[in-house]
Amino acid sequence: MVLRVYNTLTRKKEVFKPLKSKKVKLFVCGPTVYDFSHMGHAKTYVQFDFIVKYLRWKKYDVFYLQNITNIDDKIIARANERGISSEKLANEFEKKFYEDMEKIGVNSVNKYARATDYIDQIIKQVKRLLEKGFAYKISDGYYFDLTKFKEYGKLARRTVQEAEDGVSRIDDNSEKKNKGDFCLWKFYKKGDPGWDTELGKGRPGWHIEDTAITEKEFGVQYDVHGGAIDLIFPHHEAEIAQMESISGKKPLVKYWLHTEFLKIDKEKMSKSLKNFTTIREVLDKYDGRVVRYFFVSNHYRTPLNFSYEILDQSKNSLDRLNEFVRKLRNSKEKDDLNIINKTKEKIVKALDDDFDTPKAFSYIFDFMRNVNKKGGGKKSYEFIVEINNILDVLDLKEENIPKEILELAKERDRLRKEKKWDEADKVRGKLKKKGYIIEDNERGFKIKKLT
Ligand code: AMP
């Protein structure tokens, strides 16, 4: 079956054909590490994690690269507020980001690349842009001249004029040739971090870090670039302008994939609007797999609205699936191979159609209803496990918990709900003696084997 993906560059679903046979070089814009990551970040990173897992399941040899923006205005401002160095602050939140990602099952990235580890490459890029006449120098740094790159706007479908309002993060200066020109290298000012280079002491602009990283790791052209839709303009447009101007080779990227936003009350969840819920806050109440299920069961190009009610619904659906798989695991009933094969075919067809996960999940639930009615055994179980290798939402470990332990845990939960604390504690003690502990959270409990 042929995989088709929606390419923002052409606004069409296209057959997916990497530049070199089955090798896929894939880059997704990473976080700016100055605070805890929020659920909007989780949406983008879980959905790309799933996309990569599906590509690998289809036997593509994917190298997944992600940058870490560890130098930026917001990082500097926050570090100054706290009276610590930007480096210390960025390191702290980079670590927290990895912890969050691990808990929501984002584990497909091959390499995280810190912007500050690519300063030499950044300087090399700015120098080539200067030599070729695409860049110029003013009092506070080097800038890219938008009018020199005739195709500027081809990804976002904007003209250079329309780009004038797209001044990005650190790029305000009245000496610029065009209002929309963006900064490549920002000269040092007191209180900022700075690197001594042949272009003068300073720090990189935002867009150049990504092209420097991808040129070093992938070369001047590669297969897939991702991020959420806010990055199409000006960030991704600027990446195209920089790299295609340097190399003369087009396109920089064959397929541009963009996730839609996680919103809250119809507005993008974001740090600047202060309407965000951190991943950690949610993980205090829900298992990471519920978060993952919420995002994977929705299409990456559909906007989602965040609420705890909707997470409850995800939890209920996932509980039903987990319960189904738990029962299936020990079932000795006869399998219906025809249904298994047909379901697999339908799921793959849906995922091949620009990763249509809602459709794929509807087939999984149809399969569950069918097996619940007509029975199923080892092959049905193996089939679900295989599909879970792509979606990575099921709690397969919990199946190892013996029935007796599960029953005790449920009894304790019932006693707690009835506020019979002493009796509930006795059951907890019993469970501990048998080698299990119970962790309570607002929405239920989790059983863990003592190691
Ligand atoms: P940032 O740390 O703000 O640079 O964002 C890191 C990544 O998360 C980028 O790919 C953003 O486009 C993405 N992102 C930020 N906010 C949201 C949101 N509300 N929904 C989906 N993705 C988002």
Residues whose N, C-alpha, C, O or C-beta is under 5 A from the ligand:
A	BS01	AMP	C29 G30 P31 T32 G40 H41 K43 T44 G227 A228 D230 L231 E260 F261 L262 K268 M269 S270
